[in-house]
Amino acid sequence: MTFGAIPRALLAIALLAIPAGQTLAQEQTLSDTRALAALSDKELMKLPAKKVFSAQDAPTKSLRARSIGSYARGCMAGGVALPVEGPAWQVIRLSRNRYWGQPQLVELIEKLAVESKQQDGWNGLLVGDISQPRGGPMPSGHASHQVGLDADIWLKPMPSRKMSVQELENVKPTLVVKDRKRIDPDVWTEAHARLIKRAASYPEVARIFVHPPIKAELCKWAKGDRDWLAKVRPYYGHNYHFHIRMRCPAGDKTCKNQPEPSPKDGTGCGEELAYWMGNAPWKRIEQPPPAKKPDKPVKPPPPLTLASLPAECRAVVTAE
């Protein structure tokens, strides 16, 4: 498809009008970097960021590797794919095309996979979502994972055989908790604890997100050096996987780090964990306030646009 003859204003209107259930041709329009590059900055900034970034099926080749912005508001250049299988890992749900990351994160995942298999009794990693080929906001599932420095590792060891593509696509999660307060002792093992400790012990890792009872179990299990526990952060929704977040790579001036975790007790096993094991953080999920009937129809909020992301992300979606 050639866009050179289409006036830029008409192209911008066409892109903005693409609905949630776009056709294949429309998806190709969003993924065509030449079409996007033909737009002015003003026109480009109005495009829905989730649709534009999820339509990109390949990384940038002309830009050096770097993370741009923050974990939940950014994009990435120069992403690389984690090989879909290796000596101690397999990537699941390949159709989502979310196995791209910064080179440093891909290297870390491969190292964790090999070392945990050799030393921790973990048969191999099942790797879930990392980032889209050019990062950016995803259409579903995550607020973060936008700059190629986040990865989900399932709390289910890889089987001792190569799984088929269909099996990888339909693999079922295994919950390691009974509820938001209790670990499931029939599922949880010391190998789970050793795996998470190893990931948290890497200096490049900034945070590990887990469900609160997992953090509680690690606090009871850990002996000797307990400093790594400060990086293990209790948070909703991590009951079958844990989430690795890397620090910004050294020298990457366009990447924005989070503040370092600094629990009062040095481990997060005291007041911080007690808060998450209590009821307060769960009220908005388990007991949402009753919905009030609006006097007038309420319009849904407008979609996040490229204008909401760092300016450098516009170059990322238009680069070859």
C-alpha positions in Angstrom: 0.0 0.0 0.0 1.4 3.4 -0.9 0.6 6.5 1.1 2.5 9.1 -0.8 -0.5 10.3 -2.8 -2.8 10.6 0.2 -3.0 14.1 1.8 -1.6 14.1 5.3 -4.8 15.5 6.8 -6.9 12.7 5.3 -4.4 10.1 6.5 -4.5 11.5 10.0 -8.3 11.4 10.0 -8.3 7.8 8.8 -5.9 6.7 11.5 -7.8 8.5 14.2 -11.0 6.8 13.1 -9.8 3.3 13.3 -12.1 1.4 15.8 -11.2 -1.2 18.3 -12.0 -4.0 15.8 -9.9 -2.7 13.0 -9.4 -4.7 9.8 -6.1 -6.2 8.7 -5.6 -3.3 6.2 -6.2 -0.8 9.0 -3.7 -2.6 11.2 -1.2 -2.4 8.4 -1.8 1.4 8.2 -1.0 1.8 11.9 2.1 -0.4 11.6 3.5 1.3 8.4 6.3 3.6 9.7 6.3 5.5 6.4 2.6 6.4 6.8 3.2 7.6 10.3 6.3 9.5 9.3 4.3 11.4 6.7 2.2 13.0 9.5 3.1 16.3 11.2 3.9 16.2 14.9 0.5 17.7 15.7 -1.3 15.0 13.7 0.9 12.2 15.1 0.4 13.2 18.7 -3.4 12.7 18.4 -3.0 9.0 17.5 -4.1 6.4 20.2 -0.8 5.1 21.7 -2.0 1.6 22.5 -3.2 1.0 19.0 0.0 2.4 17.4 2.4 0.5 19.6 0.5 -2.8 19.5 0.5 -2.6 15.7 4.3 -2.6 15.5 5.4 -6.1 14.8 9.2 -5.4 14.7 11.7 -3.4 16.6 13.5 -0.3 15.4 16.6 -1.1 13.4 17.9 2.5 12.9 17.9 3.6 16.6 20.3 2.6 19.3 19.0 0.5 22.2 17.6 2.6 25.0 14.6 2.9 27.3 12.6 6.1 26.9 10.5 7.5 29.8 9.2 5.6 32.8 8.1 2.0 33.2 4.4 2.9 32.9 4.7 5.8 30.5 7.3 5.3 27.7 8.6 3.2 24.9 11.9 1.6 23.7 14.3 1.8 20.8 16.6 -1.0 19.7 14.6 -3.8 21.5 15.8 -7.4 21.0 13.8 -10.6 21.2 14.3 -13.2 23.9 14.8 -16.4 21.9 11.6 -18.3 22.2 13.4 -21.3 23.7 16.8 -21.9 25.2 18.6 -24.4 27.4 16.5 -23.4 30.5 13.5 -21.4 29.3 10.6 -21.2 26.9 8.5 -18.2 26.0 4.7 -18.7 26.4 1.8 -17.1 24.5 3.9 -16.2 21.5 0.9 -14.8 19.6 1.0 -11.8 21.9 4.4 -10.8 20.5 5.5 -9.5 23.9 8.9 -11.1 24.2 11.0 -8.1 23.4 13.2 -6.1 25.8 16.3 -4.1 26.2 19.4 -6.3 25.6 20.4 -6.1 29.3 17.0 -7.5 30.3 17.2 -10.3 27.8 20.7 -11.2 29.1 19.4 -11.2 32.7 16.5 -13.5 31.9 18.8 -16.0 30.2 21.3 -15.8 33.1 18.5 -16.4 35.7 17.1 -19.3 33.7 20.5 -21.1 33.5 21.7 -20.4 37.1 18.4 -21.3 38.7 18.3 -24.6 36.9 21.9 -25.4 37.8 21.8 -24.2 41.4 18.3 -23.8 42.7 16.4 -26.9 41.6 14.2 -25.0 39.1 13.8 -26.9 35.9 13.5 -23.9 33.7 11.6 -20.6 33.2 8.3 -20.1 31.6 8.6 -16.5 30.4 5.5 -14.4 30.0 5.1 -10.8 28.9 8.2 -8.6 28.6 7.4 -5.8 26.1 6.1 -5.2 22.7 8.7 -4.8 19.9 8.9 -1.0 20.4 7.5 -1.0 24.0 4.8 1.5 24.7 1.4 0.9 26.3 -0.2 -2.5 25.7 -3.9 -2.9 24.7 -4.5 -5.2 27.7 -2.9 -6.7 30.7 -0.4 -4.2 32.0 0.1 -0.6 32.9 3.9 -1.0 32.9 6.1 -3.2 30.6 6.5 -0.1 28.4 10.3 0.4 28.2 11.7 -3.1 27.9 12.8 -3.5 31.5 9.9 -5.5 33.0 9.4 -9.2 32.6 6.9 -11.7 34.0 8.2 -15.1 35.1 5.7 -17.8 35.9 5.8 -19.6 39.2 5.5 -22.9 37.3 8.7 -24.7 36.2 9.2 -25.6 32.6 8.5 -29.2 31.8 11.4 -31.5 31.0 10.5 -31.5 27.3 10.0 -29.0 24.5 6.4 -27.8 24.5 4.5 -27.4 21.2 3.5 -24.0 20.0 -0.1 -24.8 20.9 0.8 -25.9 24.4 2.8 -22.7 24.9 -0.2 -20.7 23.7 -2.6 -22.4 26.1 -0.5 -23.1 29.1 -2.5 -22.8 32.3 -1.2 -20.9 35.3 -0.8 -22.5 38.7 -1.7 -20.4 41.7 0.8 -20.7 44.6 -1.6 -19.0 47.1 -4.9 -20.0 48.6 -6.1 -16.4 48.9 -4.6 -13.0 49.6 -3.3 -14.0 53.0 -2.3 -17.6 52.7 0.3 -19.5 50.7 -0.7 -22.9 49.3 1.7 -25.4 50.9 0.7 -28.1 48.4 2.1 -26.0 45.6 4.8 -23.7 47.1 8.3 -25.2 47.4 11.6 -24.0 48.6 12.7 -23.9 44.9 10.2 -21.1 44.4 11.9 -19.2 47.2 15.4 -19.8 45.9 14.3 -18.7 42.4 12.9 -15.4 43.6 15.9 -14.8 45.9 18.3 -15.2 43.0 16.4 -12.8 40.9 16.2 -10.2 43.6 19.9 -10.6 44.4 21.1 -9.4 41.0 22.3 -5.8 41.4 20.6 -4.8 38.1 17.2 -5.7 39.5 15.3 -2.8 41.1 12.1 -4.6 42.2 10.4 -8.0 42.3 6.5 -7.9 42.5 4.8 -10.8 44.2 1.4 -11.5 45.9 1.5 -10.5 49.6 1.4 -14.1 51.0 4.5 -14.9 48.8 6.3 -12.0 50.5 5.2 -13.3 53.9 6.5 -16.8 53.1 9.9 -15.4 51.9 10.2 -13.3 55.1 9.8 -16.5 57.2 12.1 -18.5 55.0 15.1 -16.2 54.5 18.1 -16.7 56.8 21.4 -14.9 57.0 21.5 -12.1 54.4 18.0 -10.6 54.2 18.8 -7.4 52.3 17.4 -8.7 49.1 14.0 -8.9 50.7 13.7 -5.1 50.4 13.4 -5.5 46.6 10.5 -8.0 46.9 7.4 -5.8 46.9 3.9 -7.1 47.7 1.3 -6.1 45.1 -2.0 -7.2 43.6 -2.3 -9.9 41.0 1.0 -11.7 41.2 -0.3 -15.0 42.5 0.9 -17.2 39.7 3.9 -15.2 38.4 6.5 -12.8 39.7 7.5 -9.5 38.0 11.1 -8.5 37.5 11.9 -4.9 37.1 15.4 -3.8 36.1 17.0 -0.5 36.9 17.7 1.8 33.9 20.9 0.7 32.2 23.9 2.8 33.0 24.3 5.8 30.7 20.7 5.6 29.5 19.7 9.3 30.0 16.2 9.0 28.5 15.2 6.3 31.1 13.6 7.3 34.3 14.2 5.1 37.4 11.8 4.7 40.3 13.1 5.7 43.8 14.9 2.8 45.5 12.8 0.7 47.8 13.5 1.8 51.4 11.3 0.0 53.9 11.8 1.1 57.5 13.0 -2.3 58.7 15.3 -2.8 55.7 13.4 -5.8 54.5 9.7 -4.8 54.2 8.7 -7.7 56.4 7.3 -5.5 59.2 4.8 -2.6 58.8 4.9 -2.7 55.0 3.9 -6.4 54.8 1.4 -6.0 57.6 -0.4 -3.3 55.6 -0.7 -5.6 52.5 -1.8 -8.6 54.7 -4.5 -6.4 56.1 -7.8 -5.3 54.5 -7.0 -1.6 53.7 -5.3 -2.1 50.2 -8.0 -4.5 49.0 -11.1 -2.4 49.8 -11.2 -0.8 46.4 -11.0 -4.2 44.7 -13.2 -6.3 47.0 -15.6 -3.6 48.2 -15.9 -0.9 45.6 -18.3 1.9 46.4 -21.8 1.5 45.0 -22.0 3.1 41.6 -24.1 6.2 41.4 -26.5 6.6 38.5 -25.3 9.7 36.6 -27.7 12.5 35.8 -26.4 12.6 32.3 -24.7 9.9 30.1 -21.0 9.8 31.0 -18.6 9.8 28.1 -15.7 7.3 28.4 -12.3 8.9 28.9 -10.4 9.6 25.7 -7.7 7.1 24.8 -4.1 7.7 25.7 -2.4 9.4 22.8 1.2 9.7 21.7 1.2 13.2 23.1 1.1 11.6 26.6 4.3 9.8 26.0 7.9 11.3 25.9 8.5 13.2 22.7 11.2 10.7 21.6 8.5 8.0 21.3 7.2 9.7 18.1 10.6 8.9 16.5 10.3 5.3 17.7 7.1 4.7 15.9 8.2 6.3 12.7 11.7 4.8 12.5 12.6 1.9 10.3 
